[in-house]
Amino acid sequence: MNVTIFLRTSRGVIPTPEGETLLGYARQVMAQIALMEEEYQGAGVTRRQFSVSTQHYSFSVKAFSQLLQEYPGPEYNFCIRETRTYEILEDVAAMKSEVGVLYLNDFNEQVMMRELRDHGLSFHLLFEASPHVFLSAAHPLAKKTVVSLEDLDPYPRLSYEQGDHNSFYFSEELASTRRCKKDIVVSDRATLFNLLIGLSGYTICSGILNTDLNGDDIVARPLDVQDSMRIGYVVKDGVQPGRYARRYIELLSLYTKGNGDGREDR
């Protein structure tokens, strides 16, 4: 293929950037071969494999859980990465994940579309959500039917850290450029929810809650801003999603259908 796949260093062998891409294609080829052998040659049970990288959405986890229930098998190696926005692009570009889940809006779309093109990825819309805030059910603002940005000023704002690519364009939260007196940055959803409850904090989000996974301690309230979140999935150009990726995308569509208005996903 005229590509240098590995580099030898004093710490061992590491893949080159071109090698990461080639290995991603190779992983898909090997997975498809294993499925064909199982189907047509009676080669025994294959170790089922599938990976997805996503922003911190409960519906992504719910779809992943349902996928495993439908394809349990005696052996599998499934992976879901709730990770940083830029790493989602890198994971899908290198085919470490077959599917990525993230959002676009008027503020980030131009930059994100350029990044998608540079990574050889395409974006497919699942649904459009009006902005909401997640709050503790005991939060003073939880009684309001609509919350304004000014209402939120006295309370800590929680957001997900974005590592080396800490740009406002890669933020998971809307209104990320708005100055806030109290900012808390976290890396995982469980910590964020615990701090929402313990510190009367808030985060700006799509408004979709899964009560099966998150319980009743967190509520979503509409945010009074002129904006929207276009949430969708990304896949690598020119690569047909495999069996599990196709079903995962179907489940994403199922679990987000009719949402985006703050209703709980039960």
TIDOVEX-390692 format. One line per 3 residues: their letters; for each residue y, z, x of N, C-alpha, C. Coordinates in Angstrom, 1 decimal. Example, Ala and Ser with C-alpha at 12.3 -4.5 7.8 and 13.67 -1.06 7.14 Angstrom:
<rs>
AS = -5.7:7.8:13.2:-4.5:7.8:12.3:-3.3:7.8:13.2  -2.2:7.1:12.8:-1.1:7.1:13.7:0.0:7.9:12.9;
</rs>
This chain:
<rs>
MNV = -1.2:0.0:0.8:0.0:0.0:0.0:1.3:0.0:0.9  1.1:0.0:2.2:2.2:0.0:3.1:3.2:1.2:2.9  2.5:2.4:2.6:3.3:3.6:2.4:2.7:4.7:3.3;
TIF = 3.6:5.4:3.9:3.2:6.6:4.6:3.0:7.8:3.7  1.7:8.2:3.5:1.5:9.2:2.4:1.7:10.6:2.9  1.3:10.9:4.2:1.3:12.2:4.7:2.1:12.3:6.0;
LRT = 2.6:13.4:6.3:3.2:13.7:7.6:2.5:14.9:8.2  2.2:14.8:9.5:1.6:16.0:10.2:2.7:16.8:10.8  2.7:18.1:10.6:3.7:19.0:11.2:2.9:20.2:11.8;
SRG = 3.7:21.0:12.4:3.1:22.2:13.0:2.5:23.2:12.0  3.0:23.0:10.7:2.5:23.8:9.6:1.4:23.2:8.8  1.0:22.0:9.3:-0.1:21.3:8.6:0.3:19.9:8.1;
VIP = -0.4:19.4:7.1:-0.1:18.1:6.5:0.7:18.2:5.3  1.8:17.5:5.1:2.6:17.5:3.9:2.8:16.1:3.4  2.9:15.9:2.1:3.1:14.5:1.6:4.6:14.1:1.8;
TPE = 4.8:12.8:2.0:6.1:12.2:2.1:6.6:12.1:0.6  7.9:11.8:0.4:8.4:11.5:-1.0:7.6:10.3:-1.6  7.4:9.3:-0.8:6.7:8.1:-1.3:5.2:8.5:-1.5;
GET = 4.7:9.4:-0.7:3.3:9.9:-0.9:3.1:10.7:-2.2  4.2:11.5:-2.5:4.1:12.2:-3.8:4.0:11.3:-4.9  4.8:10.2:-4.9:4.7:9.2:-6.0:3.4:8.6:-6.1;
LLG = 2.8:8.1:-4.9:1.5:7.5:-4.9:0.4:8.4:-5.3  0.5:9.7:-4.9:-0.5:10.6:-5.4:-0.4:10.9:-6.9  0.8:10.8:-7.4:0.9:10.9:-8.9:0.1:9.8:-9.6;
YAR = 0.3:8.6:-9.1:-0.5:7.5:-9.7:-2.0:7.7:-9.5  -2.4:8.1:-8.3:-3.8:8.3:-8.0:-4.4:9.4:-8.9  -3.6:10.5:-9.2:-4.2:11.5:-10.1:-4.5:10.9:-11.5;
QVM = -3.6:10.0:-12.0:-3.8:9.5:-13.3:-5.0:8.5:-13.2  -5.2:7.7:-12.2:-6.3:6.8:-12.0:-7.6:7.6:-12.0  -7.7:8.7:-11.2:-8.9:9.5:-11.1:-9.2:10.1:-12.5;
AQI = -8.2:10.6:-13.2:-8.4:11.2:-14.5:-9.0:10.2:-15.5  -8.5:9.0:-15.5:-9.0:7.9:-16.4:-10.4:7.5:-16.0  -10.7:7.5:-14.7:-12.1:7.1:-14.3:-13.0:8.2:-14.8;
ALM = -12.7:9.5:-14.6:-13.5:10.5:-15.1:-13.8:10.5:-16.6  -12.8:10.1:-17.4:-12.9:10.0:-18.8:-13.9:8.8:-19.1  -13.7:7.7:-18.4:-14.6:6.5:-18.7:-16.0:6.9:-18.3;
EEE = -16.2:7.6:-17.2:-17.6:7.9:-16.8:-18.2:8.9:-17.8  -17.4:9.8:-18.3:-18.0:10.7:-19.3:-18.3:10.0:-20.6  -17.5:9.0:-21.0:-17.7:8.3:-22.3:-18.8:7.3:-22.2;
YQG = -18.9:6.6:-21.1:-19.8:5.4:-21.1:-21.1:5.6:-20.2  -21.0:6.5:-19.2:-22.1:6.7:-18.3:-22.8:8.0:-18.5  -22.4:8.8:-19.5:-23.0:10.1:-19.6:-23.0:11.0:-18.4;
AGV = -21.8:10.9:-17.7:-21.7:11.6:-16.4:-21.5:13.1:-16.6  -21.7:13.6:-17.8:-21.5:15.1:-17.9:-20.1:15.4:-18.3  -19.8:16.6:-18.4:-18.5:17.1:-18.8:-17.5:17.0:-17.7;
TRR = -16.3:16.4:-17.9:-15.3:16.3:-17.0:-14.4:17.5:-17.1  -13.7:17.8:-16.0:-12.7:18.9:-16.1:-11.4:18.3:-16.6  -11.1:18.6:-17.9:-10.0:18.1:-18.5:-8.7:18.5:-17.8;
QFS = -7.7:17.6:-17.7:-6.5:17.9:-17.0:-5.3:17.4:-17.7  -4.2:18.2:-17.8:-3.0:17.7:-18.4:-1.9:18.7:-17.9  -0.7:18.1:-17.7:0.5:19.0:-17.3:1.7:18.5:-18.0;
VST = 2.6:19.4:-18.4:3.9:19.2:-19.0:4.9:20.1:-18.3  6.1:19.5:-18.2:7.2:20.3:-17.7:8.3:20.3:-18.7  8.9:21.5:-19.0:9.8:21.6:-20.2:10.9:22.6:-19.9;
QHY = 12.0:22.3:-20.6:13.0:23.4:-20.7:12.4:24.5:-21.6  13.1:25.6:-21.8:12.5:26.8:-22.3:12.6:26.7:-23.9  11.6:26.0:-24.4:11.5:25.8:-25.9:10.2:26.3:-26.4;
SFS = 10.3:27.1:-27.5:9.0:27.7:-28.0:8.2:26.6:-28.7  8.8:25.5:-29.2:8.0:24.5:-29.8:7.1:23.7:-28.8  7.6:23.7:-27.5:6.8:23.1:-26.4:5.6:23.9:-26.2;
VKA = 5.7:25.2:-26.2:4.6:26.1:-26.0:3.6:26.0:-27.2  4.2:26.0:-28.4:3.3:25.9:-29.6:2.5:24.6:-29.6  3.1:23.5:-29.2:2.4:22.2:-29.2:1.3:22.3:-28.1;
FSQ = 1.6:22.9:-26.9:0.6:23.0:-25.9:-0.5:23.9:-26.3  -0.3:25.0:-27.0:-1.3:25.8:-27.5:-2.2:25.1:-28.5  -1.6:24.3:-29.4:-2.4:23.5:-30.3:-3.3:22.5:-29.6;
LLQ = -2.7:21.9:-28.6:-3.5:20.9:-27.8:-4.8:21.5:-27.2  -4.6:22.7:-26.7:-5.8:23.3:-26.1:-6.8:23.7:-27.2  -6.3:24.1:-28.4:-7.3:24.4:-29.4:-8.0:23.1:-29.9;
EYP = -7.4:22.0:-29.8:-8.1:20.8:-30.2:-9.0:20.2:-29.2  -8.7:20.5:-27.9:-9.5:20.0:-26.8:-9.9:21.2:-25.9  -10.7:22.1:-26.4:-11.0:23.3:-25.6:-11.9:22.9:-24.5;
GPE = -13.2:22.5:-24.7:-14.1:22.1:-23.7:-14.5:23.3:-22.8  -15.6:23.1:-22.1:-16.1:24.2:-21.3:-15.3:24.3:-20.0  -14.6:23.2:-19.6:-13.8:23.2:-18.3:-12.5:22.5:-18.6;
YNF = -11.4:23.0:-18.1:-10.1:22.3:-18.2:-9.2:22.9:-17.2  -8.2:22.2:-16.9:-7.1:22.6:-16.0:-5.8:22.1:-16.6  -5.2:22.8:-17.6:-4.0:22.4:-18.2:-2.9:23.2:-17.7;
CIR = -1.7:22.7:-17.6:-0.5:23.4:-17.0:0.7:23.1:-17.8  1.5:24.1:-18.1:2.8:24.0:-18.7:3.8:24.7:-17.8  4.8:24.0:-17.4:5.9:24.6:-16.5:7.2:24.7:-17.3;
ETR = 7.6:25.9:-17.6:8.9:26.1:-18.2:9.8:26.2:-16.9  10.6:25.2:-16.7:11.2:25.1:-15.4:12.7:24.6:-15.4  13.3:24.4:-14.3:14.6:23.9:-14.2:14.7:22.4:-14.6;
TYE = 15.9:22.0:-15.1:16.1:20.7:-15.6:15.8:19.6:-14.5  16.3:19.8:-13.3:16.1:18.7:-12.3:14.6:18.7:-11.9  14.0:19.8:-11.9:12.6:19.8:-11.5:11.7:19.1:-12.6;
ILE = 12.1:19.2:-13.8:11.4:18.4:-14.9:11.4:16.9:-14.5  12.6:16.4:-14.1:12.7:15.0:-13.7:11.8:14.7:-12.5  11.8:15.6:-11.5:11.0:15.4:-10.3:9.5:15.5:-10.6;
DVA = 9.1:16.4:-11.5:7.7:16.5:-11.8:7.1:15.3:-12.5  7.9:14.8:-13.5:7.4:13.6:-14.2:7.5:12.3:-13.3  8.5:12.2:-12.5:8.6:11.1:-11.6:7.5:11.0:-10.6;
AMK = 7.0:12.2:-10.1:5.9:12.3:-9.2:4.6:12.4:-9.9  4.6:12.4:-11.2:3.4:12.5:-12.1:2.7:13.8:-11.9  3.4:14.8:-11.4:2.8:16.1:-11.5:2.6:16.6:-12.9;
SEV = 3.5:16.0:-13.8:3.5:16.2:-15.2:3.5:14.9:-15.9  2.8:14.7:-16.9:2.8:13.4:-17.7:4.0:13.4:-18.6  4.5:14.5:-19.1:5.5:14.6:-20.1:6.5:15.6:-19.7;
GVL = 7.8:15.4:-19.9:8.9:16.4:-19.7:9.6:16.5:-21.0  10.2:17.7:-21.3:10.9:18.0:-22.5:12.3:18.5:-22.1  13.4:17.9:-22.6:14.7:18.3:-22.3:15.7:17.8:-23.4;
YLN = 17.0:18.1:-23.2:17.9:17.7:-24.2:19.1:16.9:-23.5  19.7:16.1:-24.4:21.0:15.4:-24.0:22.0:15.8:-25.0  23.3:15.7:-24.6:24.4:15.8:-25.5:25.6:15.0:-24.9;
DFN = 26.7:15.0:-25.6:27.8:14.2:-25.2:28.3:14.5:-23.8  28.2:15.8:-23.5:28.7:16.2:-22.2:27.8:15.8:-21.0  26.5:15.9:-21.1:25.6:15.6:-20.0:25.0:14.2:-20.0;
EQV = 25.1:13.5:-21.1:24.3:12.3:-21.3:24.5:11.3:-20.2  25.7:11.0:-19.8:26.0:10.0:-18.8:25.3:10.3:-17.5  25.5:11.5:-17.1:24.9:11.9:-15.8:23.3:12.0:-15.9;
MMR = 22.8:12.5:-17.0:21.4:12.6:-17.2:20.7:11.2:-17.3  21.3:10.3:-18.0:20.8:9.0:-18.1:20.7:8.3:-16.7  21.7:8.5:-15.9:21.7:8.0:-14.5:20.6:8.6:-13.7;
ELR = 20.4:9.9:-13.9:19.3:10.6:-13.2:17.9:10.0:-13.7  17.8:9.8:-15.0:16.6:9.3:-15.5:16.3:7.9:-14.9  17.3:7.1:-14.9:17.1:5.7:-14.3:16.7:5.8:-12.8;
DHG = 17.4:6.7:-12.1:17.1:6.8:-10.6:15.6:7.4:-10.4  15.1:8.1:-11.4:13.8:8.7:-11.2:12.7:7.8:-11.9  13.1:6.7:-12.5:12.2:5.8:-13.1:11.6:6.4:-14.4;
LSF = 12.4:7.0:-15.2:12.0:7.7:-16.4:12.7:7.2:-17.6  12.1:7.4:-18.8:12.8:7.0:-20.0:12.7:8.2:-21.0  13.8:8.3:-21.8:14.0:9.4:-22.7:13.7:8.9:-24.1;
HLL = 12.9:9.7:-24.9:12.6:9.4:-26.3:13.0:10.5:-27.2  13.8:10.3:-28.2:14.3:11.3:-29.0:13.3:11.9:-29.9  13.2:13.2:-30.0:12.4:13.9:-31.0:13.2:14.3:-32.3;
FEA = 14.3:14.9:-32.0:15.2:15.3:-33.1:16.6:15.7:-32.6  17.5:15.8:-33.5:18.9:16.2:-33.1:19.1:17.6:-33.8  19.6:18.5:-33.0:19.8:19.9:-33.4:21.2:20.3:-33.4;
SPH = 21.7:21.0:-34.4:23.0:21.6:-34.4:23.0:22.8:-33.5  24.0:23.1:-32.8:24.0:24.3:-31.9:23.9:25.6:-32.7  23.1:26.5:-32.1:22.9:27.9:-32.6:23.0:28.9:-31.5;
VFL = 23.1:30.1:-31.8:22.9:31.2:-30.8:21.7:32.0:-31.2  21.0:32.5:-30.2:19.9:33.4:-30.4:20.5:34.8:-30.1  20.2:35.7:-31.1:20.7:37.1:-31.0:19.6:38.0:-31.4;
SAA = 19.7:39.3:-30.9:18.9:40.3:-31.4:19.1:40.5:-32.9  18.0:40.8:-33.7:18.2:41.0:-35.1:19.1:42.2:-35.4  19.2:43.1:-34.4:20.1:44.3:-34.6:21.5:44.0:-34.0;
HPL = 21.8:42.8:-33.6:23.1:42.5:-33.0:24.2:42.6:-34.1  25.4:43.1:-33.8:26.5:43.1:-34.8:26.8:41.7:-35.4  26.6:40.6:-34.6:26.9:39.3:-35.2:25.7:38.7:-36.0;
AKK = 24.6:39.4:-36.0:23.4:38.8:-36.7:23.7:38.8:-38.2  24.6:39.6:-38.7:24.9:39.6:-40.2:25.8:38.4:-40.6  26.4:37.7:-39.6:27.3:36.6:-39.9:26.5:35.4:-40.2;
TVV = 27.0:34.6:-41.1:26.3:33.3:-41.5:26.6:32.2:-40.4  27.8:32.3:-39.9:28.2:31.3:-38.8:28.9:32.1:-37.7  28.7:31.8:-36.5:29.3:32.5:-35.4:30.2:31.6:-34.6;
SLE = 31.3:32.0:-34.2:32.3:31.2:-33.4:32.2:31.6:-31.9  32.7:30.8:-31.0:32.7:31.1:-29.6:33.5:32.4:-29.3  34.6:32.5:-30.1:35.5:33.7:-30.0:34.7:35.0:-30.4;
DLD = 33.9:34.9:-31.4:33.1:36.0:-31.8:32.2:36.5:-30.6  31.7:35.6:-29.8:30.8:35.9:-28.7:31.5:36.5:-27.5  32.8:36.4:-27.4:33.5:36.8:-26.1:33.1:38.2:-25.6;
PYP = 33.0:39.2:-26.5:32.8:40.5:-25.9:31.3:40.8:-25.4  30.4:39.8:-25.6:29.0:40.1:-25.4:28.5:39.3:-24.1  27.5:39.8:-23.5:27.0:39.0:-22.3:26.3:37.7:-22.7;
RLS = 26.6:36.7:-21.9:26.0:35.4:-22.1:24.8:35.2:-21.2  23.7:34.8:-21.7:22.5:34.6:-20.9:22.2:33.1:-20.8  21.9:32.7:-19.6:21.6:31.3:-19.3:20.4:31.3:-18.3;
YEQ = 19.8:30.1:-18.2:18.7:29.9:-17.3:19.3:29.3:-15.9  18.8:29.9:-14.9:19.3:29.5:-13.5:18.7:28.1:-13.2  19.4:27.3:-12.4:19.1:25.9:-12.1:18.8:25.7:-10.7;
GDH = 18.8:26.7:-9.9:18.4:26.6:-8.4:19.4:25.7:-7.7  18.9:24.9:-6.8:19.8:24.1:-5.9:20.6:23.0:-6.7  20.1:22.7:-7.8:20.9:21.7:-8.7:21.6:22.4:-9.8;
NSF = 22.4:23.4:-9.3:23.1:24.2:-10.3:24.4:23.6:-10.8  24.3:22.5:-11.5:25.4:21.7:-12.0:25.5:22.0:-13.5  26.7:22.0:-14.0:26.9:22.2:-15.5:26.1:21.1:-16.3;
YFS = 26.0:19.9:-15.6:25.3:18.8:-16.3:23.8:19.1:-16.5  23.2:20.0:-15.7:21.8:20.4:-15.8:21.6:21.6:-16.6  22.6:22.3:-17.1:22.5:23.5:-17.8:21.7:23.3:-19.1;
EEL = 20.9:24.3:-19.5:20.1:24.2:-20.7:21.0:24.7:-21.9  22.2:25.2:-21.6:23.0:25.8:-22.7:24.2:24.9:-22.9  24.6:24.8:-24.2:25.9:24.1:-24.5:27.1:25.0:-24.1;
AST = 28.2:24.4:-24.0:29.5:25.1:-23.6:29.3:25.9:-22.3  28.6:25.3:-21.4:28.3:26.0:-20.1:29.6:26.1:-19.2  30.5:25.2:-19.5:31.8:25.2:-18.7:32.8:26.2:-19.2;
RRC = 32.5:26.8:-20.3:33.5:27.8:-20.9:33.4:29.1:-20.1  34.5:29.6:-19.7:34.5:30.8:-18.9:34.1:32.0:-19.8  33.2:32.8:-19.2:32.7:34.0:-19.9:32.9:35.2:-19.0;
KKD = 33.3:36.3:-19.5:33.5:37.5:-18.7:32.2:38.2:-18.2  31.2:38.0:-19.0:29.9:38.6:-18.7:28.8:37.6:-18.7  28.3:37.2:-17.5:27.3:36.2:-17.4:26.0:36.8:-16.8;
IVV = 24.9:36.5:-17.4:23.6:37.0:-16.8:22.7:35.7:-16.7  22.2:35.5:-15.5:21.4:34.3:-15.3:19.9:34.8:-15.1  19.0:34.1:-15.8:17.6:34.5:-15.7:16.7:33.3:-15.4;
SDR = 15.5:33.5:-15.1:14.6:32.4:-14.8:13.5:32.2:-15.8  13.3:33.1:-16.7:12.2:32.9:-17.7:12.6:33.4:-19.1  11.9:32.9:-20.1:12.2:33.1:-21.5:12.0:34.6:-21.9;
ATL = 10.9:35.2:-21.4:10.6:36.6:-21.8:11.7:37.5:-21.3  12.2:37.3:-20.1:13.3:38.1:-19.6:14.5:37.9:-20.5  14.8:36.7:-20.8:16.0:36.4:-21.6:15.9:37.1:-22.9;
FNL = 14.8:37.0:-23.6:14.7:37.6:-24.9:14.8:39.1:-24.8  14.2:39.7:-23.8:14.3:41.2:-23.6:15.8:41.6:-23.4  16.5:40.8:-22.7:17.9:41.1:-22.5:18.8:40.9:-23.7;
LIG = 18.4:39.9:-24.5:19.1:39.7:-25.8:19.0:40.9:-26.6  17.8:41.6:-26.6:17.6:42.8:-27.4:18.2:44.0:-26.7  18.0:44.2:-25.4:18.4:45.4:-24.8:19.9:45.5:-24.5;
LSG = 20.6:44.3:-24.3:22.0:44.3:-23.9:22.9:43.7:-25.0  22.4:43.4:-26.2:23.2:42.7:-27.2:23.8:41.5:-26.7  23.0:40.7:-25.9:23.5:39.5:-25.4:23.3:38.3:-26.3;
YTI = 23.6:37.1:-25.8:23.3:35.9:-26.6:23.1:34.7:-25.7  22.5:33.7:-26.3:22.3:32.4:-25.6:22.5:31.3:-26.6  23.1:30.2:-26.1:23.3:29.0:-27.0:22.1:28.1:-26.9;
CSG = 21.6:27.6:-28.0:20.3:26.9:-28.0:20.2:26.0:-29.2  19.0:25.5:-29.4:18.7:24.5:-30.5:18.6:25.2:-31.8  18.2:26.5:-31.8:18.1:27.3:-33.0:16.7:27.3:-33.5;
ILN = 15.7:26.7:-32.9:14.3:26.7:-33.3:13.6:27.9:-32.8  13.1:28.7:-33.7:12.4:29.9:-33.4:10.9:29.8:-33.8  10.0:30.3:-33.1:8.6:30.4:-33.5:8.3:31.8:-33.7;
TDL = 8.2:32.2:-34.9:8.0:33.7:-35.2:6.5:34.1:-34.7  5.6:33.1:-34.7:4.3:33.5:-34.3:4.3:33.9:-32.8  5.1:33.3:-32.0:5.2:33.6:-30.6:6.2:34.6:-30.2;
NGD = 7.4:34.6:-31.0:8.5:35.5:-30.6:8.7:36.7:-31.5  8.0:36.8:-32.6:8.2:37.9:-33.5:9.5:37.8:-34.3  9.9:38.9:-34.9:11.1:38.9:-35.7:12.3:39.6:-35.1;
DIV = 12.2:39.9:-33.8:13.3:40.6:-33.1:14.5:39.7:-32.8  14.3:38.4:-32.8:15.3:37.5:-32.4:15.6:36.6:-33.6  16.9:36.4:-33.8:17.3:35.5:-34.9:18.2:34.4:-34.4;
ARP = 18.3:33.3:-35.1:19.2:32.2:-34.8:20.3:32.1:-35.8  21.6:32.0:-35.3:22.7:31.8:-36.2:23.5:30.5:-35.8  24.0:29.7:-36.8:24.7:28.5:-36.4:26.0:28.9:-35.6;
LDV = 26.3:28.0:-34.7:27.5:28.1:-33.9:28.5:27.1:-34.3  29.7:27.6:-34.5:30.8:26.8:-35.0:31.4:25.9:-33.9  30.7:24.9:-33.5:31.3:24.0:-32.5:30.9:22.5:-32.9;
QDS = 31.7:21.6:-32.5:31.5:20.2:-32.8:30.6:19.6:-31.6  29.3:19.7:-31.7:28.4:19.3:-30.7:27.0:19.2:-31.3  26.1:18.6:-30.6:24.7:18.5:-31.0:23.8:18.4:-29.8;
MRI = 22.6:18.8:-30.0:21.6:18.7:-28.9:20.5:17.6:-29.3  20.4:16.6:-28.5:19.4:15.5:-28.8:18.2:15.8:-27.9  17.2:16.5:-28.5:16.1:17.0:-27.8:15.0:15.9:-27.9;
GYV = 14.4:15.6:-26.7:13.4:14.6:-26.6:12.4:14.8:-25.5  11.5:13.8:-25.3:10.6:13.9:-24.2:10.9:12.7:-23.2  10.5:12.9:-21.9:10.6:11.9:-20.9:9.3:11.6:-20.4;
VKD = 9.1:10.3:-20.1:7.8:9.8:-19.5:8.2:8.8:-18.4  7.3:8.6:-17.5:7.5:7.6:-16.4:7.4:6.2:-16.9  8.4:5.4:-16.5:8.4:4.0:-16.9:7.1:3.3:-16.4;
GVQ = 6.6:2.4:-17.2:5.5:1.6:-16.8:4.1:2.3:-16.8  4.1:3.5:-17.2:2.8:4.3:-17.2:2.5:4.7:-18.6  1.3:4.3:-19.1:0.9:4.6:-20.4:0.4:6.1:-20.4;
PGR = 0.9:6.9:-21.3:0.5:8.3:-21.4:-1.0:8.3:-21.7  -1.7:9.3:-21.1:-3.1:9.5:-21.4:-3.4:10.1:-22.7  -4.7:10.4:-23.0:-5.1:10.9:-24.3:-4.4:12.2:-24.6;
YAR = -4.3:13.1:-23.7:-3.8:14.4:-24.0:-2.2:14.3:-24.1  -1.6:13.5:-23.3:-0.2:13.3:-23.3:0.2:12.7:-24.7  -0.6:11.7:-25.1:-0.3:11.1:-26.4:-0.4:12.2:-27.6;
RYI = -1.4:13.0:-27.5:-1.6:14.0:-28.6:-0.5:15.0:-28.5  -0.1:15.4:-27.3:0.9:16.4:-27.1:2.3:15.9:-27.7  2.6:14.6:-27.4:3.8:14.1:-28.0:3.7:14.1:-29.5;
ELL = 2.6:13.8:-30.1:2.4:13.8:-31.5:2.7:15.2:-32.1  2.2:16.2:-31.3:2.3:17.6:-31.8:3.8:18.0:-31.6  4.5:17.6:-30.6:5.9:17.9:-30.5:6.6:17.3:-31.7;
SLY = 6.3:16.1:-32.1:7.0:15.5:-33.2:6.7:16.3:-34.5  5.4:16.8:-34.6:5.0:17.5:-35.8:5.8:18.9:-35.9  5.9:19.6:-34.7:6.4:20.9:-34.8:8.0:20.9:-34.7;
TKG = 8.6:19.8:-34.5:10.0:19.7:-34.6:10.5:18.9:-35.8  9.6:18.4:-36.6:10.0:17.6:-37.7:10.7:18.5:-38.7  11.9:18.1:-39.2:12.7:18.9:-40.2:13.4:20.1:-39.6;
NGD = 13.3:20.3:-38.2:14.0:21.4:-37.6:15.3:20.9:-37.1  16.0:21.8:-36.3:17.3:21.5:-35.8:18.4:22.1:-36.7  18.0:22.7:-37.8:19.0:23.4:-38.6:18.9:24.9:-38.6;
GRE = 18.2:25.4:-37.6:18.1:26.9:-37.4:17.0:27.5:-38.2  16.2:26.7:-38.9:15.1:27.3:-39.6:14.0:27.7:-38.7  13.3:28.8:-39.1:12.2:29.3:-38.2:11.0:28.4:-38.2;
DR = 10.4:28.1:-37.1:9.3:27.3:-37.0:8.0:28.2:-37.1  7.4:28.2:-38.3:6.3:29.1:-38.5:5.0:28.3:-38.4;
</rs>
